[in-house]
Amino acid sequence: MRTILQVTPYYPPHLGGLERVVQHLAHELAPRHRVRVVTTTLGAGGSGRLATADGVTVRRHRALELAHTPLAPGLPGSLLRAPRSAVLHLHCAHALLPELVALTARLRGQRYLLHFHLDVDASGPLGRLLPLYKKHLFGRVLRGAAAVAVLTEAQGEFVRATYRVPAERIFVVPNGVGEEYFMAPRPASRPASRAEHGEPLRLLFVGRLGAQKNVARLLTALSLVREPVRLRVVGDGELRGQLVEQAARLGLGERVEFAGGLLGAELLDAYARADAFVLPSDKEGMPLAVLEAMAAALPVLATEVPGSAELVRGVGLLAAPEPAALAAAIDRLAGDAELRAQLAERSAETARRYSWAAVAERVEQIYDAVFGIATPTSTAPTGAAG
C-alpha cells in the first residue's frame, strides 16, 4: 500500500465534472492505497479544511480566485510534507497549480502523473496571456511529466502535436459513470410527436454555468424551437444571473427552469424525469454529464465540438455549434418518438462500456508502469495514444 496524492484545484461540493472525476477515482483507489486529496477551499461550502471519509483524506487550502484561476499559496506545503515515495497525480484544467506541483516535484526529485482534462480557451481581460502561458510554462509541465493521462485518443494526439509530449508517455483514461445512474431504457410515451398531444419535451442540461458550456447558445436555440419543449437547467456558476436575464429577454418564461446545483438523489431524479439531454458546449474533455445521461437511457444531443463529438457520434445527435442548428435538432427530437426510443437504447448500451472500477484499474496500470506500484489486479498498460 502506497500513498497517492490526488492534486486538484477544486473538489466537491464545488460543482463540476473534473471535481467528480477526482472524487470517484479517490474512492475507488482508497481500498488499496492511502489516498489523500490536496485541494482548495474554493466552493467548499461548510466543509472542514481537513476531513477523512471512506478512507479518503481531503486537505483544503485557503485560496482566492483570480481570472478563473485558483491561487493557494499554502498548497505546496502539503506536497512537501508528503512522503517522497508518494505518487503525485495532478489533475489539470486551470493555470498555475500545474506549475506549483511540477516545481515541488523537481525540488524533491519526484515524478508526477498529469491528468489532462481540458485545454482551456482564453477568456476575460487576461485571456490574451493564455497562449504565452501555454507555450512557455504549461508545455514544459506537460513534457516534464512522467506520464500524461488523456480522456480520448483525439485528445492524446492533440497533446502530442501541440505540446510535443512523447507518444510513449501518453495514456488514454476515459471518464466513467457510477452504477447508481443506470436506468432501464424508457420507450417514448407516444407514437406521434409530443406537439400533437400538447406535451412538451422535457429537455435537461447538467453542468457548470460558465463560458465553456455556452448555455446562452442553448437559450437562443430554445427561442427558435417550434415544438413544445421545456428546458431544465441543473447547475450553477458565474454566468447564472446573465442566463436568467437572457431567458427573460427572450420571453422563455415558464419554458426554462433554473434548478441550481443538484447532487446525489436529487441529480438522479433530474435524469429520471427528463426525456432527453442536451449539451451546447464550445469544447469538452469527456463530458461526465453525457455519460450519466447515457446511463439514464436518455437520448443525447450535443454540439459537434471536440470532446463531445467523439463520445456522442453514432450514439446520439450532433449539431453544429450555432443556435439554428441546435434548434432544428431539438425540434427533431421533440417530434419523433421513435427516434427518441432508438437513441435511448443506444445510450444505455454505450454507457455499459464505462465504469469507475475499470477507470481506476486503468489508472493503477499507469502507476505500475511509471511509479512501480504493484496492485493485485494490475497488468501492463495498453492503449498509449499515438
N, C-alpha and C positions, 0 to 999 in steps of 0.2 A: 504494500500500500504506500503510495506516494502522495505528496501534497500538490494540488493543482490550483493555480490562481486564475480564475476567470476574471479578466480585467475589462470593464465596460463603463462607458460614460454614464449610462442610465440603467436602472433596474426597477422592476415592478415594486410598488404600484404605479410608477411612471408608465404612461401608455405608449406603446409602440411595438412593432414586430421584433426588432433587434432585442429589446428587453426580454420578451417572452422566449426567444430562442435561447438566450443565455440561461434563463431560469429553467427551461426544460432540460438543457444539457447538464446543468449543475445537479439537478435532482436525479437524472439518470446515472451520472457518474458517482454520486455520493455513496452508494452501497459498496463500491470497490476502491474508492480513493478518499483522501481527506480533501474536501472541496471548499475553497474559500472564494467568495465573490468580492472583488475590490471595486468600489463604485463611488458615486457622489450622492449628496443629499438632495439633488435636484429632482423634484416631482415625487419625493418620498413620502409626502403627507406626514402622518404621525409616526412613521416607522422609526425605531431607535437606530442610533448610529452603529451599534453592534448587536447582532442577533443571530441565533442559531436555531434552525428548524429543519427537521428531517435530514440531519447530517450535513447541512449546508450552512456555513458561517458567512454572514454578509457584513462587511465593514464599509460604512458610508463616510465619505469625507466631505466636509463643508466645501461648498463650491458656489460660484456665480456663473452666469451665462452671458457671454458677450458675442453678438453676431452669430447666434445659434451654436456657439462653441463653449463647452463646459470648461471652467478653469478651477482646478482643485489642487492648490499648492501642496497640501499635505499628503496627497495620494502616493507620491514616490516613497514616502516613509514606510508604507505597508509593504511595498516591493522590497525595500532594503532590509526590512526585518524578517522577511520570509526566508526559509531555508534555501541555501544556494542550489540544492538539488530540486527545488520546486519547479514545476512546469509553468511557464508563463504563457497563457492563452489569451491573446489580445484580440478584442472584438472591435472592428473599425468601421465607422461611418461618419466620423467627425474629426476635425483637426486637433492638433496639439497633444492629445492623450497618446497617440502612437509614438510621437517623438519622446515623450517622457518615459514611456516603457522601454523604447529602444535604447535611450541613453542610460537608464538604470541597468538594463541587461548588459550593456557594453562595459560599464564600470565594474560589474560583478563577474564578467566573463560567462554570462548565461546565454542560452539560446532561447528563442521565443517563436511561438506559432502565431501568425497573423491571420485572423479570420476576417476575410474581406466581404462585407455585407452589401455595400453600395458605393459607387463612385458618385459623390455628390456634385451638384451643379452650383455655380455661383449665384448668390442672392444677397440683397442688401448693399449698403454703401461700401463695405469692404470686399464685396464679391470679386472686384477686379484683381485682387491679390491672389485669388484661389489658384489660377493657372501657375503662377510662380511658386506658390507653396507646393503644389503637386509635383512640379518638376524638380525643385531643388531640395525639398525636405521629405515629403511623403514618399516619393520614389525611392529615396535612399533607405527609408524604413522598410519598405516592401522588399527591396533587394537584400537587405540585411537580415531578413527573417530566415530561420532555418527551414520553414515551410509556410506556404500560403494556402489557406483553405478558401475555396470559392464555391458559389452556390450552383453554378451551371458550367457546362463545357464552354459556352459562348463567353461567359464572364472570365473563365480561365484564359481563353485566347486574348481577350481584351487586356488582362493584366500582363500577359506575356508581351504583347505587341506595344502597349502604351508605356508600361513601366519597366520593360526589359527584365522581368523576372524569369530565370531559367525554367524551362518547362518541367524539368525533373523535380522542382520544388513545389509545383502546383498540384493540389489535390482537390477533387470535387467532393463537396459535402453538402448535399441538399438540405433544406429545411424539412421538418417533419410535422406531423399532426397528431394530437392526442386522441386516444381511443374514445374519450368522452364526447367527441364531436361527431362520431359516426352515427348516422340515422338511416333508416331504410328509405330507398327511393320512393317518392310520393307521386303517383300519377296525377296529371293535371285534372282539375276538378270539372272541367267542361270540355266537350269535344270541339266547340266553336270558340271564337275569340271571347275574351272576357268583356270586351267593349259591347258585344251584342247582348250580354246579360247584365250590363251595368256594374260589373265587379272590377274594381281596379287591380292591376297587377301590384303585388306588394314587393317592391324593389328595395334591396338592402345594400348599404355601404358600411364597411367597418374599416376604420383606420384613423391615423392621426390627421388632424385638420391643419396641415401645413402646406407649403407651396408644392412640394413634390407630388402629393396626392391629387392636386388640382380638382377639388370638389366644385370650384367655381365653374369649371367646364361642364360638370355634370348638371349643375343647376340651370345653366344656359340651355343645355340639351333638353332638360325636362320641360322648359318653356316652349320647346318646339315639338314635343311629342303629341301625337294625335289621339292615341289610345288612352283609356283611363289608367293612370299609373299613380301610385303613392310611393314616395321615397322615404325610407327611414335612415337617417344618418347617425351611426353609432361611432362615437369618438370625440375627442376634444383636442384643443391646440390653439396656437396663437392666432389663427385666422377665423375662429368660430364667430366672433362678433361681426366680421365683414361678411361672412357667408349668410348669417341670419338676415343682415340688411339686404344682401343681394336677392335672397329668396323673396323678401317683402317687395322689393322694387320690381321684380319680375311677375308679381301677382300670383305666386305659387300658393300662398295661403295654407290651407289645410292639406295640400298635396305633399308637403315636406314636414317631417318631424325631426328635430334635433334632439336625440335621446341622451347625449353626453356619453362619457366613457362607461362601458359596461364590462364586467369581468365575471368569471365563474358561471353560476347558474343563469344569471341574467343574460350573459352573452349567448349561452347555449339556447336560451329561449328566443333570442332575437333571430338566430339562424332557423330555429324550428318554425317560427311564424312567417318567414319570408317565402316568396315564390321564386325569386331569382336574386342573384348577387351581381353587383357592378363595381368595377374599379377603374376610375378615369385618370390614372396616374400619368405623369410625364416620363417616369422611368421607375424600375423596381430592381431589387436584387432577386429574391424569390419570395413573392408576397405570401406571408403566413396566412392572412385572412382568406386568400383564394383557396389554399389547401383546406382550411377549416370549412369554407363554403362547399367545396367539393365533397368533403367527408359528410357534410349535412345533406348531401344529394340535391344541391341547388344548381340549376343552370347558371353558368358563369359568363358574364360579358365583361371584357376588358379592352382598354385601348391597346393598339398594336405598337407597343414600345418595348425596349429591352427589359428583360426580366419577366414581364407578364406574357409576352408573345411566346417565349419558349415553353412556359408552363401551360398556357391555355390553348395553343394551337392544336387542332384535332380533337379537342375536348369540349370547349365552349365556343363562344363567338368573339371575334376580334373586330374592332372598329378603328378607323383612322382617328388619331388624337385631335379631333375637332368636333364642335357641338353638333353640326348637322348629321355627320356620320354616326355619332353616338345616339342621337335621337332616332335615326332610322333603325338602328339595331334594337333599341328599346321597343319601338313600335312592332318590330318583327317578333320579338319575344312575347309581347303582350297579346298579339293577335294570333299566335299559333300554338295551341295547347299541345299538339303532337310533337312539335319541335322541343318544347319545354320538357316533355317527358323523355325524349331521346337524350337531350343534354344532361338531364338529371342522372340517367343511368350511366352515361359516360363519366360524369363527375365522380359518382360513387365508386366505379371501377378503378379509376385513376388514383383516387386518394388511398386505396388499399396498398399501393406500392410504397407508401411513405409511413414511417413510424419513428417516434423518438428513440426507441430502443435501437433500431437499426442505425440511426444517425449517430448515437453515442458510440456504438460499436465501431463505426467508421472513424470517428474521432480518435478512439483508442488505438486503432490501427496506425494512425499517423503518429500518435505518441510513441508507440513501439518503434517505429522507423526512425523518428527524429530524436527522441529522448531516451530510448532504450527501456521503456516501461513495459514489462510483461504483464498481460492480463489473461485470465483463463480462456476467454473466447476469441482473442485476437489472432489474426492471420496477417500475412504480408499484405501491405496496401496495394490496391489495384486502382486503375482508372485515373492516373495522373493526367491532367489536361494537356493537350498538345501532342 
